[in-house]
Amino acid sequence: MEIDPLFGVPGVGVVSRRLIAVDTFGALLGISSDAGEEVLEGNPSAASAELAAIGGVEIGLWEMTPGTVRDVESEEIFLVVGGRGRVEFDDGEVLDLEVGAVVHLRAGDRTIWTVFEPLRKLYISPVT
């Protein structure tokens, strides 16, 4: 398998003209970031990798380790591909996240994320 020079890790990035990612479940993600605006519990971290941009949207992977954070969201639709967690919204809605869940986050949503097992999502969001 070819290792993409942008990410330097197998399984993520353009592998051929058509195959973008070989292993979205186990690939190491290369860009680390803060897990959220404010850590409420634990010592969570996050990592992400942009896979592609097409038609004005970005498609990528994001993962957070166990812990609880407060955040303000950007417009995004995501599919949980690994792990388990919960997201609580300021309006009182609570979503339990498991593999297969598809969620629409709206720009400006104020959330609290609690991750029980490393949570990985495949996201689609407008290019900013």
Buried (B, 14 or more C-beta within 10 A) or exposed (E): EEEBEEBEBBBBBBBEEEEBBBEBEEBBBBEEEEBBEEBEEBEBBBBBBBBEEEEEBBBBBBBBBBBBBBBEBBBBBBBBBBBBBBBBBEEEEEEEBBEEBEBEBEEEBEBBBBBBEBBBBBBBBEEE
